[in-house]
Amino acid sequence: MIDTGQPNAAAVELIRPVQNTDAFLKMAAIELRQIAELAPDIAAELRHMANQLEAESASRLTFYQRCGAVGSA
């Protein structure tokens, strides 16, 4: 197979869902941090969950970059 530098058709179909999932995870993390400011009794847990969501987003992005489905940031 010749590498044209372009993602294959299957990878192209993944781009939008990957981007949507990434945006959702990041927005959820932001919301959790905002709630943490209002709920100091559970703030540490909420921030921990926000960190986990961001880590998941980064992990998924790295995986799809390796697969060639999305470009490097």
Chimera marker file (.cmm) of the C-alpha trace (Angstrom):
<marker_set name="trace">
<marker id="1" x="0.000" y="0.000" z="0.000" r="1" g="1" b="0" radius="0.5"/>
<marker id="2" x="1.333" y="3.429" z="-0.938" r="1" g="1" b="0" radius="0.5"/>
<marker id="3" x="1.274" y="6.028" z="1.845" r="1" g="1" b="0" radius="0.5"/>
<marker id="4" x="-0.303" y="9.141" z="0.343" r="1" g="1" b="0" radius="0.5"/>
<marker id="5" x="-0.286" y="11.022" z="3.623" r="1" g="1" b="0" radius="0.5"/>
<marker id="6" x="-4.080" y="10.997" z="3.613" r="1" g="1" b="0" radius="0.5"/>
<marker id="7" x="-6.196" y="9.038" z="6.112" r="1" g="1" b="0" radius="0.5"/>
<marker id="8" x="-7.996" y="6.017" z="4.715" r="1" g="1" b="0" radius="0.5"/>
<marker id="9" x="-11.777" y="6.063" z="4.211" r="1" g="1" b="0" radius="0.5"/>
<marker id="10" x="-12.501" y="4.201" z="7.450" r="1" g="1" b="0" radius="0.5"/>
<marker id="11" x="-10.383" y="6.677" z="9.376" r="1" g="1" b="0" radius="0.5"/>
<marker id="12" x="-12.188" y="9.626" z="7.805" r="1" g="1" b="0" radius="0.5"/>
<marker id="13" x="-15.505" y="8.244" z="9.060" r="1" g="1" b="0" radius="0.5"/>
<marker id="14" x="-14.081" y="8.225" z="12.603" r="1" g="1" b="0" radius="0.5"/>
<marker id="15" x="-12.974" y="11.857" z="12.682" r="1" g="1" b="0" radius="0.5"/>
<marker id="16" x="-16.297" y="13.498" z="13.579" r="1" g="1" b="0" radius="0.5"/>
<marker id="17" x="-17.319" y="10.976" z="16.283" r="1" g="1" b="0" radius="0.5"/>
<marker id="18" x="-13.829" y="11.189" z="17.794" r="1" g="1" b="0" radius="0.5"/>
<marker id="19" x="-13.990" y="14.977" z="17.824" r="1" g="1" b="0" radius="0.5"/>
<marker id="20" x="-17.502" y="14.932" z="19.290" r="1" g="1" b="0" radius="0.5"/>
<marker id="21" x="-16.491" y="12.517" z="22.044" r="1" g="1" b="0" radius="0.5"/>
<marker id="22" x="-13.387" y="14.566" z="22.800" r="1" g="1" b="0" radius="0.5"/>
<marker id="23" x="-15.464" y="17.747" z="23.069" r="1" g="1" b="0" radius="0.5"/>
<marker id="24" x="-18.007" y="16.017" z="25.313" r="1" g="1" b="0" radius="0.5"/>
<marker id="25" x="-15.336" y="14.714" z="27.686" r="1" g="1" b="0" radius="0.5"/>
<marker id="26" x="-13.684" y="18.128" z="27.932" r="1" g="1" b="0" radius="0.5"/>
<marker id="27" x="-16.992" y="19.942" z="28.491" r="1" g="1" b="0" radius="0.5"/>
<marker id="28" x="-17.988" y="17.430" z="31.164" r="1" g="1" b="0" radius="0.5"/>
<marker id="29" x="-14.659" y="18.045" z="32.920" r="1" g="1" b="0" radius="0.5"/>
<marker id="30" x="-15.258" y="21.802" z="32.830" r="1" g="1" b="0" radius="0.5"/>
<marker id="31" x="-18.751" y="21.366" z="34.256" r="1" g="1" b="0" radius="0.5"/>
<marker id="32" x="-17.490" y="19.114" z="37.037" r="1" g="1" b="0" radius="0.5"/>
<marker id="33" x="-14.925" y="21.733" z="38.023" r="1" g="1" b="0" radius="0.5"/>
<marker id="34" x="-17.605" y="24.424" z="38.072" r="1" g="1" b="0" radius="0.5"/>
<marker id="35" x="-19.809" y="22.261" z="40.285" r="1" g="1" b="0" radius="0.5"/>
<marker id="36" x="-16.802" y="21.609" z="42.524" r="1" g="1" b="0" radius="0.5"/>
<marker id="37" x="-16.616" y="25.334" z="43.234" r="1" g="1" b="0" radius="0.5"/>
<marker id="38" x="-20.208" y="25.233" z="44.503" r="1" g="1" b="0" radius="0.5"/>
<marker id="39" x="-19.926" y="21.990" z="46.455" r="1" g="1" b="0" radius="0.5"/>
<marker id="40" x="-16.793" y="22.072" z="48.608" r="1" g="1" b="0" radius="0.5"/>
<marker id="41" x="-17.828" y="18.916" z="50.477" r="1" g="1" b="0" radius="0.5"/>
<marker id="42" x="-17.391" y="16.824" z="47.311" r="1" g="1" b="0" radius="0.5"/>
<marker id="43" x="-15.004" y="19.107" z="45.404" r="1" g="1" b="0" radius="0.5"/>
<marker id="44" x="-12.024" y="16.739" z="45.588" r="1" g="1" b="0" radius="0.5"/>
<marker id="45" x="-14.017" y="13.862" z="44.105" r="1" g="1" b="0" radius="0.5"/>
<marker id="46" x="-15.427" y="16.058" z="41.343" r="1" g="1" b="0" radius="0.5"/>
<marker id="47" x="-11.981" y="17.374" z="40.420" r="1" g="1" b="0" radius="0.5"/>
<marker id="48" x="-10.660" y="13.813" z="40.393" r="1" g="1" b="0" radius="0.5"/>
<marker id="49" x="-13.430" y="12.775" z="37.991" r="1" g="1" b="0" radius="0.5"/>
<marker id="50" x="-12.685" y="15.818" z="35.820" r="1" g="1" b="0" radius="0.5"/>
<marker id="51" x="-9.019" y="14.816" z="35.673" r="1" g="1" b="0" radius="0.5"/>
<marker id="52" x="-10.003" y="11.284" z="34.685" r="1" g="1" b="0" radius="0.5"/>
<marker id="53" x="-12.220" y="12.592" z="31.871" r="1" g="1" b="0" radius="0.5"/>
<marker id="54" x="-9.416" y="14.752" z="30.526" r="1" g="1" b="0" radius="0.5"/>
<marker id="55" x="-6.989" y="11.831" z="30.723" r="1" g="1" b="0" radius="0.5"/>
<marker id="56" x="-9.462" y="9.643" z="28.828" r="1" g="1" b="0" radius="0.5"/>
<marker id="57" x="-9.826" y="12.332" z="26.175" r="1" g="1" b="0" radius="0.5"/>
<marker id="58" x="-6.046" y="12.600" z="25.777" r="1" g="1" b="0" radius="0.5"/>
<marker id="59" x="-5.694" y="8.815" z="25.638" r="1" g="1" b="0" radius="0.5"/>
<marker id="60" x="-8.369" y="8.475" z="22.965" r="1" g="1" b="0" radius="0.5"/>
<marker id="61" x="-6.832" y="11.274" z="20.918" r="1" g="1" b="0" radius="0.5"/>
<marker id="62" x="-3.384" y="9.657" z="21.082" r="1" g="1" b="0" radius="0.5"/>
<marker id="63" x="-4.851" y="6.312" z="20.016" r="1" g="1" b="0" radius="0.5"/>
<marker id="64" x="-6.660" y="7.779" z="17.014" r="1" g="1" b="0" radius="0.5"/>
<marker id="65" x="-3.618" y="9.821" z="16.013" r="1" g="1" b="0" radius="0.5"/>
<marker id="66" x="-1.571" y="6.610" z="15.965" r="1" g="1" b="0" radius="0.5"/>
<marker id="67" x="-4.248" y="5.006" z="13.796" r="1" g="1" b="0" radius="0.5"/>
<marker id="68" x="-4.140" y="7.975" z="11.433" r="1" g="1" b="0" radius="0.5"/>
<marker id="69" x="-7.792" y="8.836" z="12.035" r="1" g="1" b="0" radius="0.5"/>
<marker id="70" x="-7.066" y="12.354" z="13.279" r="1" g="1" b="0" radius="0.5"/>
<marker id="71" x="-4.147" y="14.709" z="12.829" r="1" g="1" b="0" radius="0.5"/>
<marker id="72" x="-1.673" y="15.760" z="15.448" r="1" g="1" b="0" radius="0.5"/>
<marker id="73" x="-2.577" y="18.716" z="17.611" r="1" g="1" b="0" radius="0.5"/>
<link id1="1" id2="2" r="1" g="1" b="0" radius="0.2"/>
<link id1="2" id2="3" r="1" g="1" b="0" radius="0.2"/>
<link id1="3" id2="4" r="1" g="1" b="0" radius="0.2"/>
<link id1="4" id2="5" r="1" g="1" b="0" radius="0.2"/>
<link id1="5" id2="6" r="1" g="1" b="0" radius="0.2"/>
<link id1="6" id2="7" r="1" g="1" b="0" radius="0.2"/>
<link id1="7" id2="8" r="1" g="1" b="0" radius="0.2"/>
<link id1="8" id2="9" r="1" g="1" b="0" radius="0.2"/>
<link id1="9" id2="10" r="1" g="1" b="0" radius="0.2"/>
<link id1="10" id2="11" r="1" g="1" b="0" radius="0.2"/>
<link id1="11" id2="12" r="1" g="1" b="0" radius="0.2"/>
<link id1="12" id2="13" r="1" g="1" b="0" radius="0.2"/>
<link id1="13" id2="14" r="1" g="1" b="0" radius="0.2"/>
<link id1="14" id2="15" r="1" g="1" b="0" radius="0.2"/>
<link id1="15" id2="16" r="1" g="1" b="0" radius="0.2"/>
<link id1="16" id2="17" r="1" g="1" b="0" radius="0.2"/>
<link id1="17" id2="18" r="1" g="1" b="0" radius="0.2"/>
<link id1="18" id2="19" r="1" g="1" b="0" radius="0.2"/>
<link id1="19" id2="20" r="1" g="1" b="0" radius="0.2"/>
<link id1="20" id2="21" r="1" g="1" b="0" radius="0.2"/>
<link id1="21" id2="22" r="1" g="1" b="0" radius="0.2"/>
<link id1="22" id2="23" r="1" g="1" b="0" radius="0.2"/>
<link id1="23" id2="24" r="1" g="1" b="0" radius="0.2"/>
<link id1="24" id2="25" r="1" g="1" b="0" radius="0.2"/>
<link id1="25" id2="26" r="1" g="1" b="0" radius="0.2"/>
<link id1="26" id2="27" r="1" g="1" b="0" radius="0.2"/>
<link id1="27" id2="28" r="1" g="1" b="0" radius="0.2"/>
<link id1="28" id2="29" r="1" g="1" b="0" radius="0.2"/>
<link id1="29" id2="30" r="1" g="1" b="0" radius="0.2"/>
<link id1="30" id2="31" r="1" g="1" b="0" radius="0.2"/>
<link id1="31" id2="32" r="1" g="1" b="0" radius="0.2"/>
<link id1="32" id2="33" r="1" g="1" b="0" radius="0.2"/>
<link id1="33" id2="34" r="1" g="1" b="0" radius="0.2"/>
<link id1="34" id2="35" r="1" g="1" b="0" radius="0.2"/>
<link id1="35" id2="36" r="1" g="1" b="0" radius="0.2"/>
<link id1="36" id2="37" r="1" g="1" b="0" radius="0.2"/>
<link id1="37" id2="38" r="1" g="1" b="0" radius="0.2"/>
<link id1="38" id2="39" r="1" g="1" b="0" radius="0.2"/>
<link id1="39" id2="40" r="1" g="1" b="0" radius="0.2"/>
<link id1="40" id2="41" r="1" g="1" b="0" radius="0.2"/>
<link id1="41" id2="42" r="1" g="1" b="0" radius="0.2"/>
<link id1="42" id2="43" r="1" g="1" b="0" radius="0.2"/>
<link id1="43" id2="44" r="1" g="1" b="0" radius="0.2"/>
<link id1="44" id2="45" r="1" g="1" b="0" radius="0.2"/>
<link id1="45" id2="46" r="1" g="1" b="0" radius="0.2"/>
<link id1="46" id2="47" r="1" g="1" b="0" radius="0.2"/>
<link id1="47" id2="48" r="1" g="1" b="0" radius="0.2"/>
<link id1="48" id2="49" r="1" g="1" b="0" radius="0.2"/>
<link id1="49" id2="50" r="1" g="1" b="0" radius="0.2"/>
<link id1="50" id2="51" r="1" g="1" b="0" radius="0.2"/>
<link id1="51" id2="52" r="1" g="1" b="0" radius="0.2"/>
<link id1="52" id2="53" r="1" g="1" b="0" radius="0.2"/>
<link id1="53" id2="54" r="1" g="1" b="0" radius="0.2"/>
<link id1="54" id2="55" r="1" g="1" b="0" radius="0.2"/>
<link id1="55" id2="56" r="1" g="1" b="0" radius="0.2"/>
<link id1="56" id2="57" r="1" g="1" b="0" radius="0.2"/>
<link id1="57" id2="58" r="1" g="1" b="0" radius="0.2"/>
<link id1="58" id2="59" r="1" g="1" b="0" radius="0.2"/>
<link id1="59" id2="60" r="1" g="1" b="0" radius="0.2"/>
<link id1="60" id2="61" r="1" g="1" b="0" radius="0.2"/>
<link id1="61" id2="62" r="1" g="1" b="0" radius="0.2"/>
<link id1="62" id2="63" r="1" g="1" b="0" radius="0.2"/>
<link id1="63" id2="64" r="1" g="1" b="0" radius="0.2"/>
<link id1="64" id2="65" r="1" g="1" b="0" radius="0.2"/>
<link id1="65" id2="66" r="1" g="1" b="0" radius="0.2"/>
<link id1="66" id2="67" r="1" g="1" b="0" radius="0.2"/>
<link id1="67" id2="68" r="1" g="1" b="0" radius="0.2"/>
<link id1="68" id2="69" r="1" g="1" b="0" radius="0.2"/>
<link id1="69" id2="70" r="1" g="1" b="0" radius="0.2"/>
<link id1="70" id2="71" r="1" g="1" b="0" radius="0.2"/>
<link id1="71" id2="72" r="1" g="1" b="0" radius="0.2"/>
<link id1="72" id2="73" r="1" g="1" b="0" radius="0.2"/>
</marker_set>
